[in-house]
Amino acid sequence: MRDLPRPPAAIGRATALAGPGATVRRTLALAGGTHASTYLVQTANPEREFILRQFPPGDDAACREARVLAALEGLGGLAPQLLAGHPDGPPPDGPWILISRLPGIADITPSDPSAFARQLGKTLARIHATARHHLAGLPSVFDPPEGCPAALSGPAASIVAARWKALASAQTVLTHYDFWSGNTLWQDGTITGVVDWTGGAYGPRSFDLGWCRLDLYLLYGEGIADAFLEPYRAASTAASPDPLLCDLWAAARSHQIVESWVPNYRDLGRADLTARVLRKRHTTWTQHLMKRWTATAT
């Protein structure tokens, strides 16, 4: 982390939230993520901590994240609280939101990947069990342009497109939209929160399930991806969708963009996951899934 000056309006709002005598001690850039610039804002007199997320000018992601966080109301401590924001901010400051700081840090290099995956599974089941009134006003994962068959690509696309009706008609739950290990926080080996709710929406369980399993496969292989699934099923109150179709959907959604994830992994300690390595692993995973699908169809 390093000291950086931030938008005066956001800094002033953080100071006001801390108290009438507060001053900003420092702002620190946080690693991880490429869409928004994220900072820890620390005040003195009294000592408080806030998270500032700043988005590119004209980006509507700040509006979307503010709407989702307001609807979630902290999700029982699992998500940040929305404290303030200027989601339509013009240059030079641009759009920004100020949110509560959850304990822990992002960590995708655990000492026990199996335990890591199991906790991710339990946490996702908890998200999917969110009361339906929190979904009011949220978008659907099927909203265009990304949530339609035309957005699918790669070898698995035709399989997923042929079963689109089944995916779209499944029971809807709160979905994070980008539920991968780097969007979770950890402290002493325990998951403490889930961040980056920009894409929060309602949709089928399969949307998040396949996405997290793909991430775990890229990080640690199939065994760890499988370790995630059983705790999810055990903690869920509803029947789980076909994991193979979930995986194929995630593969088809990510086929054209997997190389763009290099900075996300690198900034969190996995510099070994280069563009070439990510493409190779994605291809191997997709081919493996398609072989399994062919075997079950015969």
C-alpha positions in Angstrom: 0.0 0.0 0.0 1.2 3.6 -0.7 0.1 7.1 0.2 -2.0 8.9 -2.4 -4.0 12.1 -2.4 -7.7 11.5 -3.2 -10.8 13.6 -4.3 -11.4 16.5 -1.8 -15.1 15.8 -1.7 -14.7 12.1 -0.7 -12.0 13.0 1.9 -14.1 15.7 3.3 -17.1 13.3 3.6 -15.0 10.7 5.4 -13.8 13.3 7.8 -17.3 14.4 8.6 -18.4 10.9 9.1 -15.6 10.3 11.6 -16.5 13.3 13.8 -16.3 17.0 14.1 -12.7 17.0 15.3 -11.4 14.4 12.9 -8.6 14.8 10.4 -7.4 12.5 7.6 -4.2 10.8 8.7 -3.5 9.1 5.3 -5.0 7.4 2.3 -3.6 4.1 1.1 -4.1 2.4 -2.3 -5.3 -1.2 -2.0 -4.2 -4.0 -4.3 -6.5 -6.0 -6.3 -9.1 -5.2 -8.9 -8.7 -3.3 -12.2 -12.1 -1.6 -12.6 -12.3 0.8 -9.6 -9.4 2.3 -7.7 -9.8 1.4 -4.1 -8.3 3.2 -1.1 -8.2 2.9 2.7 -8.9 6.2 4.3 -7.7 6.5 7.9 -8.7 9.4 10.2 -7.3 10.6 13.5 -9.2 12.2 16.4 -11.0 9.8 16.4 -9.4 6.9 14.7 -11.7 5.6 12.0 -11.2 3.7 8.7 -13.3 3.9 5.5 -13.0 2.4 2.1 -13.1 4.8 -0.9 -13.9 3.4 -4.3 -13.3 5.7 -7.3 -14.5 4.9 -10.8 -13.5 6.3 -14.2 -15.5 9.4 -15.3 -18.8 8.5 -16.9 -18.7 4.9 -15.5 -22.1 3.9 -14.1 -20.6 1.2 -11.9 -20.6 3.5 -8.9 -24.3 4.0 -9.3 -24.8 0.2 -9.6 -22.7 -0.6 -6.6 -24.3 2.1 -4.5 -27.8 0.7 -5.4 -26.8 -2.9 -4.5 -25.1 -2.0 -1.2 -28.1 0.1 -0.2 -30.4 -2.9 -0.9 -28.2 -5.4 1.0 -27.9 -3.3 4.1 -24.7 -5.0 5.1 -26.0 -8.5 4.5 -25.5 -9.4 8.2 -21.9 -8.3 8.2 -21.0 -10.1 5.0 -21.1 -7.0 2.7 -19.9 -3.4 3.3 -22.3 -0.7 4.3 -22.8 2.2 1.9 -21.9 5.4 3.8 -21.8 8.1 1.2 -21.1 8.7 -2.4 -21.2 10.8 -5.5 -21.9 8.2 -8.1 -22.5 10.7 -10.9 -19.4 12.8 -10.1 -17.8 14.7 -13.0 -14.1 15.0 -13.8 -11.6 15.4 -12.3 -12.8 13.5 -9.3 -15.2 11.2 -11.2 -17.8 8.9 -9.6 -17.0 7.6 -6.1 -18.6 5.8 -3.1 -17.5 5.6 0.5 -18.2 2.3 2.3 -17.5 0.7 5.6 -14.3 -1.3 6.0 -14.8 -5.0 6.7 -12.1 -6.8 8.7 -9.5 -8.9 6.9 -7.6 -8.7 3.6 -7.9 -10.3 0.2 -5.9 -13.6 0.1 -5.7 -16.1 -2.7 -2.6 -17.9 -1.5 -4.0 -19.9 1.5 -2.0 -22.5 3.3 -4.9 -24.9 3.1 -6.6 -24.5 -0.3 -9.2 -27.2 0.5 -10.4 -25.4 3.6 -10.3 -22.2 1.7 -12.6 -23.6 -1.0 -15.0 -25.1 1.6 -15.4 -21.7 3.2 -16.1 -20.1 -0.2 -18.8 -22.7 -0.7 -20.5 -22.0 2.6 -20.3 -18.3 2.1 -21.9 -18.5 -1.4 -24.8 -20.6 0.0 -25.3 -17.8 2.6 -25.5 -15.2 -0.1 -27.9 -17.2 -2.1 -30.1 -17.6 0.9 -30.6 -13.8 1.2 -34.2 -12.8 1.7 -36.0 -12.0 -1.5 -36.9 -8.4 -0.5 -33.3 -7.5 -0.9 -33.6 -8.3 -4.6 -36.3 -5.7 -5.3 -34.9 -3.1 -7.7 -31.8 -5.1 -8.6 -31.1 -6.0 -12.3 -31.2 -9.5 -13.7 -28.1 -11.3 -14.7 -29.9 -11.9 -18.0 -30.1 -8.2 -18.8 -28.3 -7.4 -22.1 -25.7 -7.2 -23.4 -23.8 -9.8 -21.3 -26.8 -11.9 -20.1 -27.8 -13.3 -23.5 -26.7 -16.3 -25.6 -25.0 -13.9 -28.1 -22.5 -13.1 -25.3 -21.3 -16.7 -25.2 -18.2 -17.8 -27.0 -15.8 -20.6 -27.4 -16.3 -24.4 -27.7 -18.9 -24.6 -24.9 -21.1 -21.8 -26.3 -23.4 -24.0 -28.4 -24.0 -26.4 -25.5 -25.0 -23.6 -23.2 -27.1 -21.8 -25.8 -29.0 -25.0 -26.4 -30.0 -25.2 -22.7 -30.6 -21.5 -22.3 -34.3 -21.9 -21.5 -33.4 -24.2 -18.5 -30.8 -21.7 -17.2 -33.1 -18.7 -17.6 -36.1 -20.4 -15.9 -34.3 -21.6 -12.8 -35.2 -20.2 -9.4 -33.6 -16.8 -8.9 -31.5 -15.7 -5.9 -29.1 -12.9 -5.0 -26.0 -13.3 -7.1 -22.8 -11.5 -6.6 -22.0 -11.7 -10.4 -18.3 -11.9 -9.9 -17.9 -14.3 -7.0 -14.2 -15.3 -7.2 -11.7 -15.7 -4.4 -10.2 -12.3 -4.9 -13.5 -10.6 -4.0 -13.5 -12.1 -0.5 -11.7 -11.0 2.7 -9.9 -13.2 5.2 -8.6 -13.0 8.7 -6.7 -15.7 10.5 -7.8 -18.3 7.9 -11.5 -17.3 8.2 -13.6 -15.5 5.6 -14.8 -12.2 6.9 -16.6 -10.6 4.0 -17.4 -10.2 0.3 -16.6 -7.1 -1.6 -17.0 -5.5 -5.1 -20.8 -5.7 -5.4 -20.9 -3.7 -8.6 -22.6 -6.4 -10.6 -25.0 -7.7 -7.8 -28.2 -8.9 -9.4 -30.8 -11.6 -9.2 -30.3 -14.8 -11.2 -29.9 -18.5 -11.0 -27.5 -20.2 -8.6 -25.6 -21.6 -11.5 -24.3 -18.1 -12.4 -22.1 -17.8 -9.3 -21.4 -21.5 -8.9 -19.6 -22.1 -12.2 -17.8 -18.8 -11.9 -16.2 -19.6 -8.5 -15.4 -23.2 -9.6 -13.6 -21.8 -12.7 -11.5 -19.5 -10.5 -10.6 -22.3 -8.1 -9.6 -24.5 -11.1 -7.4 -21.8 -12.5 -5.8 -21.3 -9.1 -5.5 -24.9 -7.8 -7.1 -27.5 -10.1 -10.2 -29.6 -10.2 -9.8 -31.2 -6.8 -10.0 -27.8 -5.1 -12.9 -26.7 -7.3 -14.7 -29.9 -6.2 -14.0 -29.2 -2.5 -16.0 -26.0 -2.9 -19.2 -27.7 -4.2 -20.1 -30.1 -1.4 -20.1 -27.5 1.4 -22.3 -25.3 -0.8 -24.8 -28.1 -1.3 -24.8 -28.9 2.5 -25.4 -25.3 3.4 -28.0 -24.6 0.8 -31.7 -25.0 1.5 -32.5 -25.7 -2.2 -31.5 -28.3 -4.7 -28.3 -27.4 -6.5 -28.2 -27.1 -10.3 -26.3 -29.4 -12.5 -22.6 -28.5 -11.8 -21.5 -29.5 -15.2 -23.8 -27.1 -16.9 -22.8 -24.4 -14.4 -19.2 -25.0 -15.4 -19.8 -24.9 -19.1 -21.7 -21.6 -18.7 -18.8 -20.1 -16.9 -16.4 -21.3 -19.5 -18.5 -19.9 -22.3 -18.9 -16.5 -20.5 -15.1 -16.2 -19.9 -13.7 -17.6 -23.1 -12.8 -14.2 -24.6 -11.6 -12.5 -21.5 -9.7 -14.9 -19.4 -6.3 -13.3 -20.3 -7.5 -10.0 -18.9 -7.6 -11.5 -15.4 -3.8 -11.5 -15.2 -3.5 -8.2 -13.2 -6.1 -9.4 -10.7 -4.2 -12.6 -9.9 -0.8 -10.9 -10.1 -1.7 -8.2 -7.6 -2.8 -10.8 -5.1 0.3 -12.9 -5.3 -0.2 -15.2 -8.2 2.3 -13.8 -10.8 2.6 -17.3 -12.2 -0.8 -17.0 -13.8 0.3 -15.3 -16.9 -1.9 -14.8 -20.0 -0.5 -17.9 -21.6 -1.0 -20.0 -18.4 -4.6 -18.8 -17.9 -5.5 -19.5 -21.6 -3.9 -23.0 -21.3 -5.8 -23.8 -18.1 -9.0 -22.4 -19.4 -8.7 -24.5 -22.6 -7.9 -27.7 -20.6 -10.9 -27.1 -18.3 -13.3 -26.5 -21.2 -12.1 -29.6 -23.1 -12.5 -31.6 -19.9 -16.0 -30.4 -19.3 -17.1 -31.0 -22.9 -15.8 -34.6 -22.8 -17.8 -35.2 -19.6 -20.9 -33.6 -21.3 -20.5 -35.9 -24.3 -20.1 -38.9 -22.1 -23.3 -38.2 -20.1 -25.2 -37.5 -23.3 -24.5 -40.9 -24.9 
